[in-house]
Amino acid sequence: MATNPKKTGVAIVPADPFAVTTAPDYIKQGAARGSEEVKSTDMVLPRLEIVQALSPIKESDPNAREGMLFNSVTQEIIGDHAYFVPVYFRLEYLIWKDQDQGGGFFGSFPTLEQAEERKTAEVRNGENPEYLEIVDTPVHYGLRITPEGEKEQIVISMAKTKSKVSRKWNAMIQIAGGDRFGRVYKISAFTDENKKGQKFKNFVVQPAGFPPKAVYEEAERVYTAFRSGEVVADHASVVPEKDAAPTADRGGI
């Protein structure tokens, strides 16, 4: 029997009241009012990640399976593959604290010197230098093309066990020639193995043709922002891998 809200004082609402597939007519999509002062520097770009054996997303989303791709910010499960237009490449230096010592992220830096300065400052503040690690991290900034043809700014971070994939991808782009964003690549995952014989999911990158005109023009537009460093990747939510261990992103040519 249905509960009477007048008698119990508890309002009865339908499950997932906002689970609609299209925006109502009264929702205005053009002006983006209220976000006039939000700049690129006020946002972080999500990462395109791989669901691993111990990824927390498997606990929160029953549809998440190993090898699937997902958005690190929205937690959207994208599926077995995604189409990505690389726009800018940058090697960044990230500082991590050993997970067994409480963990922690101490920032991303464009040069090793800047990262070392920050590490020195943290040591002066009481951190044990043996537990702080500077990890050189290849980061591919770009656009994901959704099945509906929409463009989503996102990054693919390839530290440690993924760095070999990054190097091969850069070589592939160089061979293709022209603008970095002149090609589309299909991103998926395969089962890789590290030096200890531990298996994990790593990226697969395959050429997939040329971007549509609207996507290419958007890539041209965001190229300047990516190059200037106005936008940064969502590195803070990454769980760093240990040396020679499978990717610990519980989060992943």
C-alpha positions as CSV (number, residue, x, y, z in Angstrom):
1,M,0.0,0.0,0.0
2,A,1.3,3.5,-0.9
3,T,2.3,5.7,2.0
4,N,0.1,8.8,2.4
5,P,2.5,11.8,2.7
6,K,-0.2,13.9,4.5
7,K,-0.3,11.4,7.4
8,T,3.4,10.6,7.6
9,G,4.9,14.0,6.8
10,V,7.2,12.2,4.4
11,A,7.1,13.4,0.8
12,I,6.9,10.6,-1.8
13,V,9.0,11.4,-4.9
14,P,9.6,9.2,-7.9
15,A,13.0,7.5,-8.3
16,D,15.6,9.5,-10.3
17,P,13.4,12.5,-10.9
18,F,16.0,14.1,-13.2
19,A,16.6,11.0,-15.3
20,V,15.4,12.5,-18.6
21,T,17.0,12.0,-21.9
22,T,16.4,15.4,-23.4
23,A,16.2,18.9,-21.8
24,P,12.7,20.4,-21.3
25,D,11.7,23.2,-23.7
26,Y,11.9,25.8,-20.9
27,I,15.6,25.0,-20.1
28,K,17.6,27.6,-22.1
29,Q,20.8,26.1,-23.5
30,G,22.5,29.0,-25.1
31,A,23.5,31.8,-22.7
32,A,25.2,29.7,-20.0
33,R,24.1,32.3,-17.4
34,G,25.8,32.2,-14.1
35,S,29.1,31.0,-15.5
36,E,30.2,34.3,-17.1
37,E,33.2,34.6,-14.9
38,V,34.3,30.9,-15.0
39,K,37.7,30.8,-16.9
40,S,39.8,27.9,-18.1
41,T,41.9,28.3,-15.0
42,D,38.9,27.6,-12.8
43,M,38.4,24.1,-14.1
44,V,40.2,20.8,-14.4
45,L,40.0,18.5,-17.3
46,P,38.8,15.0,-16.7
47,R,41.0,12.0,-17.5
48,L,40.0,9.2,-19.8
49,E,40.7,6.2,-17.6
50,I,40.5,2.4,-17.8
51,V,38.6,0.3,-15.3
52,Q,41.1,-1.9,-13.5
53,A,40.6,-5.0,-11.3
54,L,40.5,-2.9,-8.1
55,S,38.9,0.3,-9.5
56,P,36.5,1.9,-6.9
57,I,34.1,2.6,-9.8
58,K,33.3,-1.1,-10.0
59,E,31.8,-0.8,-6.5
60,S,29.6,2.3,-7.4
61,D,28.6,1.2,-10.9
62,P,27.6,-2.4,-11.5
63,N,28.0,-1.9,-15.2
64,A,31.7,-1.1,-14.9
65,R,33.9,-4.0,-16.2
66,E,37.6,-4.3,-16.5
67,G,38.9,-2.8,-19.7
68,M,36.1,-0.3,-20.1
69,L,36.9,3.4,-20.4
70,F,35.4,6.0,-18.1
71,N,35.5,9.8,-17.3
72,S,37.4,10.4,-14.1
73,V,35.3,13.5,-13.2
74,T,31.7,12.5,-14.2
75,Q,32.3,8.8,-13.5
76,E,30.5,8.1,-16.8
77,I,31.2,4.6,-18.2
78,I,32.1,5.3,-21.9
79,G,32.4,1.7,-23.0
80,D,35.0,-0.5,-24.6
81,H,36.4,2.2,-26.8
82,A,36.4,6.0,-27.4
83,Y,37.4,8.2,-30.3
84,F,40.0,10.9,-29.4
85,V,41.6,13.8,-31.2
86,P,45.0,14.6,-29.6
87,V,45.5,18.4,-29.5
88,Y,48.6,19.0,-27.3
89,F,51.2,16.9,-25.6
90,R,53.0,17.8,-22.4
91,L,55.4,16.0,-20.1
92,E,54.4,16.9,-16.6
93,Y,56.1,16.2,-13.3
94,L,53.8,15.0,-10.5
95,I,54.7,14.7,-6.9
96,W,53.2,11.8,-4.9
97,K,53.5,10.6,-1.4
98,D,53.8,6.8,-0.8
99,Q,50.4,5.3,-0.3
100,D,51.6,3.2,2.6
101,Q,52.6,6.4,4.3
102,G,49.2,8.1,4.0
103,G,49.5,9.1,0.3
104,G,48.9,12.5,-1.1
105,F,49.3,14.7,-4.2
106,F,51.6,17.7,-4.1
107,G,51.0,19.1,-7.5
108,S,51.8,18.9,-11.2
109,F,54.7,21.0,-12.7
110,P,56.0,21.7,-16.2
111,T,59.6,21.2,-15.3
112,L,61.6,18.9,-13.1
113,E,63.3,21.8,-11.5
114,Q,60.0,23.2,-10.3
115,A,58.9,19.8,-9.0
116,E,62.1,19.4,-7.1
117,E,61.7,22.9,-5.5
118,R,58.2,21.9,-4.3
119,K,59.5,18.6,-3.0
120,T,62.3,20.5,-1.1
121,A,59.7,22.9,0.4
122,E,57.5,19.9,1.6
123,V,60.6,18.3,3.2
124,R,61.2,21.6,5.0
125,N,57.6,21.4,6.2
126,G,58.3,18.0,7.7
127,E,57.7,15.5,5.0
128,N,60.1,12.5,4.7
129,P,62.0,12.8,1.3
130,E,62.1,9.0,1.1
131,Y,58.3,8.9,0.8
132,L,57.9,11.7,-1.9
133,E,58.3,10.7,-5.5
134,I,58.5,12.9,-8.6
135,V,56.9,11.0,-11.5
136,D,57.4,12.2,-15.1
137,T,54.0,11.8,-16.7
138,P,53.2,12.1,-20.4
139,V,49.8,13.8,-20.8
140,H,47.8,13.9,-24.0
141,Y,45.3,16.8,-24.1
142,G,42.5,16.5,-26.6
143,L,38.9,16.0,-27.5
144,R,36.7,13.0,-27.2
145,I,34.1,12.6,-29.9
146,T,31.0,11.2,-28.5
147,P,28.7,8.9,-30.5
148,E,26.3,11.9,-30.9
149,G,29.2,13.9,-32.5
150,E,29.7,16.1,-29.5
151,K,33.2,17.3,-28.4
152,E,34.4,16.7,-24.9
153,Q,37.7,18.1,-23.6
154,I,39.6,15.4,-21.8
155,V,43.1,14.2,-21.2
156,I,44.9,10.8,-21.3
157,S,47.6,10.5,-18.7
158,M,50.3,7.8,-19.3
159,A,52.7,7.5,-16.4
160,K,55.0,4.6,-15.7
161,T,53.6,1.4,-17.3
162,K,51.7,3.4,-19.8
163,S,54.6,5.6,-21.0
164,K,55.7,3.1,-23.7
165,V,52.2,3.5,-25.2
166,S,52.7,7.3,-25.1
167,R,56.0,7.1,-27.0
168,K,54.6,4.8,-29.7
169,W,51.6,7.2,-30.1
170,N,53.8,10.2,-30.5
171,A,55.8,8.4,-33.1
172,M,52.6,7.5,-34.9
173,I,51.5,11.1,-34.9
174,Q,54.9,12.3,-36.2
175,I,54.7,9.8,-39.1
176,A,51.3,11.0,-40.0
177,G,52.6,14.6,-40.2
178,G,50.7,17.9,-40.0
179,D,48.8,19.2,-37.0
180,R,48.6,16.9,-34.1
181,F,44.9,17.3,-34.2
182,G,44.7,16.3,-37.9
183,R,43.8,12.7,-37.1
184,V,41.3,10.8,-35.0
185,Y,42.4,7.8,-32.9
186,K,40.4,4.9,-31.5
187,I,41.3,4.3,-27.8
188,S,40.6,0.9,-26.2
189,A,42.4,-1.4,-23.8
190,F,44.3,-4.7,-23.7
191,T,45.7,-7.0,-21.0
192,D,49.3,-6.1,-20.4
193,E,51.9,-7.5,-18.0
194,N,54.6,-5.8,-16.0
195,K,58.1,-7.1,-15.1
196,K,56.8,-8.9,-12.0
197,G,54.3,-10.8,-14.2
198,Q,51.3,-8.9,-12.8
199,K,48.5,-8.3,-15.3
200,F,46.7,-5.0,-15.8
201,K,44.8,-3.1,-18.5
202,N,46.8,-0.8,-20.7
203,F,45.8,1.5,-23.5
204,V,45.5,0.6,-27.2
205,V,45.8,3.4,-29.7
206,Q,44.8,2.9,-33.4
207,P,44.4,5.4,-36.2
208,A,40.7,6.0,-37.1
209,G,40.7,8.6,-39.9
210,F,40.2,12.3,-40.0
211,P,38.2,14.6,-37.7
212,P,35.0,16.2,-39.0
213,K,35.4,19.9,-39.8
214,A,33.6,21.1,-36.6
215,V,35.9,18.9,-34.5
216,Y,39.0,20.2,-36.2
217,E,37.9,23.8,-35.8
218,E,37.2,23.2,-32.1
219,A,40.7,21.6,-31.7
220,E,42.2,24.7,-33.3
221,R,40.3,26.8,-30.8
222,V,41.4,24.9,-27.7
223,Y,45.0,24.4,-28.9
224,T,46.1,27.8,-27.5
225,A,44.6,27.2,-24.1
226,F,46.2,23.7,-23.9
227,R,49.6,25.1,-25.0
228,S,49.5,28.0,-22.5
229,G,48.7,25.8,-19.6
230,E,45.5,27.6,-18.8
231,V,43.7,24.3,-18.2
232,V,45.1,21.5,-16.0
233,A,44.3,17.8,-15.8
234,D,42.5,16.2,-12.9
235,H,45.6,14.5,-11.6
236,A,44.6,14.8,-7.9
237,S,42.1,12.0,-8.0
238,V,44.6,9.5,-9.4
239,V,46.0,6.8,-7.2
240,P,49.6,6.5,-8.4
241,E,51.1,3.2,-9.4
242,K,54.0,1.7,-7.5
243,D,57.2,0.9,-9.3
244,A,56.8,-2.2,-11.6
245,A,53.3,-2.8,-10.2
246,P,50.1,-2.8,-12.2
247,T,48.4,0.6,-12.6
248,A,46.7,1.4,-9.3
249,D,44.1,3.7,-10.7
250,R,41.7,1.4,-9.4
251,G,40.8,4.1,-11.8
252,G,44.3,3.0,-16.6
253,I,48.7,1.4,-29.0
